Amino acid sequence: MAKVKVGINGYGTIGKRVATAVSKQDDMEVMGITKTRPTFEAQIALDKGLDVYVPDESVQAFKDAGMKIAGTIKDLYKKIDIIVDCTPGNVGEKYKAEYEAAGIKGIFQGGEDHALTGISFNSTANYSESWGAQFSRVVSCNTTGLLRTLSPIDKKFKINNAYVTIIRRAADPGDSKNGPINALEPSVKLPTHHGIDVQSIMPWLNINTMAVKASTTLMHVHTIVAELSRETTSEEILEVMRKSPRVRFVKSSEGLKTTAEIMELARDLDRDRSDMYEIAVWEDSVKVVGNMLYYYQGIHQESDVIPENVDCIRSMCKLEEDVAKSVEKTNVAMGILNN
C-alpha cells in the first residue's frame, strides 16, 4: 500500500511534533514542512533532512540566511495528499482556500473555530465523522483532555452535568512573549470557550467551564465535577479510565504530586521532546459520592493533540476504518502505553 504523503504547514510547537509523529508511522510520510522565517527551527528541520518550503515573500530571506529551500508552499501542495495546518490561529480561512484550490485535504488545529471545517476531531469520541472528509479540525489541548476522560464516562454512565475549572499555564516553555507572570489571572468572560469546544463533538453534553491563568509553563490542570445519571463507585470509574486509550494514571502517593513531577516522568520515559501525550489523571483523586464524580487531570499542552493528528490523517485518508486499530497503531509507533 502506498504511503499517504503529508505536508506540515508551520514548524513550531505543534508542527514539529506532528512531523516527528508522522515520520514514525509506516502508512504515511512527511514530504515537507513550511516556515515563514529562517529561524533555528527551520535550520533544525533542514538538519533532520526535511524539505523546507516557504511563502513567496520569504524566499529571499532564506537565501540571505544561507538556508536551502525546496521551493514555495505551492510547490509543496503539488507533492502531497493532505496537509496538517499548524499555523497560528485565525489564518485558517486563507489557507483553506489555498488547499481547496490545490485539491488537497487539510487538518486544522484548535486555534481555529469549528465553523471553519464543520467537523471537529477526537480519536475515541468521533473518529468516523472525519472519514474521507476534505477538511477537519483537531480540537485544542484542553478540549482533547476533557474528551479523553469525559467521553468514555458519558458512554458508560451518561453525564447529566459537568463543571470544569481549568488552571492553565501562562505560556509554553519556549514562549517569552506571554510570560512569565507573577499572578493568577481569572478569565472573567464566562463560561469559557472550552465547554463550547467540547460540545462541537459532544453536543448533548451539558458542560460549563471556567479558567485561571497561572504562573507556570509546564502543564494545565483540570478540576472536574460530573453529575452522573446514576449512582456508581470510584472503582467503576477507575475501570472505565483504565480501558481508555491515552489516559495515564499518576499517584500523589508515589511522588507524582505536581505537574513538574509528571514532566520529570515524561523525561524518564525518554519521550521525544520529553512529551506526555497521555492525559495524566491523579488516580488517588478519583472519588464518587452518590452520583457525583470528582477528579483532577493534567494536560501537557504541547503534545496531547499530536496522536490525534495522526489518527485524523488515517480517518480522512481512509487508511484504517477501525478506530481501535488506528489508535493502537499510533500508540505503538509513538511509545504510548495503556494503564
C-alpha positions in Angstrom: 0.0 0.0 0.0 1.3 3.4 -1.0 2.0 5.8 1.9 -0.1 8.9 2.3 2.0 11.9 1.5 1.8 14.5 4.3 2.8 18.2 4.4 3.1 20.2 7.6 2.3 23.9 7.3 4.2 25.5 10.2 7.0 24.0 12.2 6.6 25.4 15.7 5.4 23.9 18.9 2.7 21.6 17.3 4.1 21.3 13.7 7.5 19.9 14.6 5.8 17.3 16.9 3.4 16.3 14.2 6.3 15.9 11.8 8.1 13.6 14.2 4.9 11.6 14.9 4.1 11.1 11.2 7.6 10.1 10.4 7.2 7.1 12.9 4.2 5.7 11.0 4.5 3.1 8.3 1.5 4.2 6.3 2.3 7.9 5.9 5.4 10.0 5.2 6.4 13.7 5.6 7.0 15.3 2.3 8.0 18.7 3.6 7.4 21.4 6.2 6.9 25.2 5.9 8.5 28.1 7.7 8.0 31.8 7.1 11.3 32.9 8.7 14.8 31.5 8.7 14.9 30.7 12.4 16.7 28.0 14.3 13.6 25.7 13.9 14.0 26.0 10.1 17.7 25.0 10.4 16.8 22.1 12.7 14.3 20.9 10.1 17.0 21.0 7.5 19.4 19.2 9.8 16.8 16.5 10.2 16.7 16.0 6.4 13.3 17.6 6.0 12.4 19.6 2.9 11.6 23.2 3.8 9.1 25.2 1.8 8.4 28.9 2.2 6.0 31.7 1.1 7.0 33.6 -2.0 7.8 36.7 0.1 10.2 34.7 2.3 12.4 33.2 -0.5 15.0 36.0 -0.4 15.3 35.9 3.4 16.1 32.2 3.3 18.7 32.8 0.6 20.3 35.6 2.6 20.5 33.3 5.6 22.1 30.6 3.5 19.3 28.1 4.1 18.5 25.9 1.2 14.8 25.6 0.5 12.9 23.0 -1.6 10.5 25.6 -3.1 7.5 27.6 -2.2 4.4 26.4 -0.3 2.5 26.0 -3.5 5.3 23.6 -4.7 4.6 21.5 -1.6 0.9 21.4 -2.4 1.7 19.5 -5.6 3.5 16.7 -3.8 1.1 15.8 -1.0 -2.3 14.2 -0.4 -3.0 16.0 2.9 -1.6 19.0 4.9 -1.6 19.4 8.6 -2.0 23.1 9.3 -0.1 24.1 12.4 0.0 27.8 11.6 -1.1 30.4 14.3 -4.8 30.7 14.8 -7.1 32.9 12.7 -5.4 32.4 9.4 -7.3 29.3 8.5 -9.6 30.9 6.0 -6.7 32.0 3.9 -5.1 28.6 3.8 -8.3 26.6 3.5 -8.9 28.5 0.2 -5.4 27.5 -1.0 -5.9 23.9 0.0 -9.2 23.8 -1.8 -7.7 25.3 -5.0 -4.8 22.7 -4.8 -7.3 19.8 -4.4 -5.7 18.5 -1.1 -7.1 17.6 2.2 -6.4 19.8 5.3 -6.3 19.3 9.1 -6.6 22.4 11.2 -5.8 22.9 14.9 -7.9 24.1 17.9 -6.9 27.7 17.4 -9.4 27.8 14.5 -13.1 27.9 15.0 -15.2 24.8 14.5 -17.1 26.7 11.7 -14.0 26.7 9.5 -14.4 22.9 8.8 -17.8 22.0 10.2 -16.1 18.8 11.6 -14.0 18.7 14.8 -12.0 15.6 15.7 -11.1 13.5 18.7 -9.9 9.9 18.1 -12.0 8.0 20.6 -15.1 10.3 20.6 -15.9 10.7 16.9 -13.2 9.1 14.7 -15.6 8.1 12.0 -17.0 11.7 11.5 -13.9 12.7 9.6 -13.9 9.6 7.4 -13.0 10.7 3.9 -13.5 14.4 4.7 -11.6 17.0 2.9 -11.3 19.2 6.0 -11.3 18.5 9.7 -10.1 20.2 12.9 -8.3 18.6 15.8 -9.6 20.3 18.9 -7.4 22.2 21.4 -5.2 20.6 24.1 -7.7 21.3 26.9 -10.7 20.1 24.8 -8.7 16.9 23.9 -8.0 16.3 27.6 -11.7 16.7 28.5 -12.9 14.5 25.7 -10.4 11.7 26.6 -11.9 11.2 30.0 -15.4 12.5 29.8 -16.4 10.8 26.6 -15.9 7.2 27.9 -17.5 8.0 31.2 -20.5 9.5 29.4 -20.9 6.4 27.2 -20.9 4.2 30.3 -22.9 6.3 32.8 -24.3 9.3 31.0 -23.2 12.6 32.4 -26.1 15.0 33.3 -23.8 18.0 34.0 -20.1 18.6 34.1 -18.4 21.5 35.8 -14.7 22.2 35.0 -12.2 24.7 36.1 -9.0 24.9 34.0 -5.9 26.1 35.8 -3.9 27.0 32.7 -0.3 27.6 32.0 0.6 31.2 31.2 2.8 30.3 28.2 4.6 27.5 26.6 8.2 26.9 27.9 9.8 28.4 24.8 7.5 31.4 24.6 8.8 34.7 26.1 6.1 36.8 24.5 3.3 35.9 27.0 5.1 35.4 30.3 6.2 34.8 32.9 3.6 36.4 35.0 3.7 36.8 38.8 0.0 36.5 39.2 -3.2 34.4 39.0 -5.5 35.7 36.2 -9.1 34.5 36.1 -10.9 34.5 32.8 -13.9 36.7 33.5 -15.6 36.1 30.2 -17.7 33.2 31.3 -18.4 30.4 30.6 -15.0 30.0 28.8 -14.9 28.6 25.2 -13.6 25.1 26.3 -17.1 23.7 27.1 -18.4 25.0 23.8 -15.5 23.3 22.1 -16.3 20.0 23.8 -19.8 20.4 22.5 -18.6 20.6 18.9 -18.0 16.9 19.4 -20.4 16.0 22.2 -23.3 18.5 21.5 -25.6 16.7 24.0 -23.2 17.2 27.0 -24.2 20.0 29.4 -20.8 21.3 30.4 -19.7 24.6 31.9 -16.1 25.7 32.1 -14.0 28.4 33.9 -10.3 29.1 33.6 -7.5 30.7 35.6 -4.1 31.6 34.1 -1.3 30.6 36.4 2.4 31.4 36.7 3.7 28.2 35.1 4.7 27.0 31.7 4.6 23.2 32.3 1.0 21.9 32.0 -2.7 22.7 32.5 -4.6 21.2 35.4 -8.4 20.5 35.3 -10.6 20.2 38.3 -13.7 18.2 37.2 -17.0 17.6 38.9 -19.5 15.5 36.9 -23.1 14.7 37.9 -23.8 11.2 36.6 -27.3 9.9 35.7 -27.0 7.2 38.3 -25.0 6.3 41.4 -21.8 4.3 40.9 -18.5 3.7 42.7 -15.0 5.1 42.4 -13.7 1.7 41.3 -16.2 1.6 38.4 -15.0 5.0 37.2 -11.3 3.9 37.5 -12.1 0.8 35.5 -13.5 2.9 32.6 -10.4 5.1 32.7 -8.1 2.1 32.7 -9.6 1.0 29.5 -9.4 4.4 27.9 -6.6 4.9 25.5 -4.2 7.8 26.1 -5.1 8.2 29.8 -2.3 7.6 32.3 -2.9 7.2 36.0 -0.4 9.0 38.3 -0.4 8.9 42.1 0.4 11.6 44.6 1.3 8.7 47.0 4.1 7.7 44.6 5.6 11.1 44.4 3.8 12.4 41.4 2.1 15.3 43.3 2.7 18.1 40.8 2.9 18.9 37.1 6.7 19.3 37.5 7.0 15.7 38.6 4.7 14.5 35.8 7.1 16.2 33.3 10.0 14.6 35.0 8.3 11.2 34.4 8.0 12.1 30.7 11.7 12.8 30.7 12.4 9.5 32.4 10.3 7.7 29.8 12.7 9.0 27.1 9.9 10.6 25.1 10.6 12.8 22.1 11.0 16.3 23.5 10.0 14.9 26.9 6.4 14.9 25.8 3.5 13.5 27.8 0.9 12.5 25.2 -1.5 10.9 27.7 -3.9 12.8 29.9 -2.5 12.3 33.4 -5.3 11.6 35.9 -4.4 11.6 39.6 -5.7 8.1 40.4 -5.9 8.9 44.1 -8.1 12.0 43.4 -10.9 10.0 41.6 -13.8 10.0 44.0 -17.5 9.2 43.7 -20.1 10.3 46.2 -23.5 9.0 45.2 -23.8 10.2 41.6 -21.2 13.0 41.9 -17.8 12.3 40.4 -14.7 14.3 41.3 -11.1 14.1 39.9 -8.1 16.1 38.7 -6.2 15.7 35.5 -3.0 17.2 34.0 -2.7 18.2 30.3 0.7 18.6 28.5 -0.4 21.4 26.2 2.5 20.9 23.8 1.8 17.3 23.0 -1.5 15.7 23.8 -3.1 16.6 20.4 -0.2 15.0 18.4 -1.5 11.4 18.3 -5.0 12.8 17.4 -3.5 14.5 14.3 -2.1 11.1 13.2 -5.4 9.3 13.7 -7.2 12.2 11.9 -4.9 11.6 8.9 -5.9 8.0 8.9 -9.6 8.7 9.1 -9.6 11.4 6.4 -7.4 9.4 4.0 -9.4 6.2 4.7 -6.3 4.3 5.8 -8.0 2.5 8.8 -11.7 2.3 9.4 -11.4 0.8 12.9 -10.7 3.5 15.4 -9.2 1.0 17.9 -6.7 -0.3 15.3 -5.7 3.3 14.3 -5.2 4.3 18.0 -3.2 1.2 18.7 -1.0 1.7 15.6 -0.3 5.3 16.6 0.3 4.5 20.2 2.7 1.7 19.4 4.7 3.8 17.0 4.9 6.7 19.5 5.6 4.6 22.6 2.2 5.4 24.3 1.3 2.7 26.8 -2.0 1.8 28.4 -2.5 1.7 32.2 
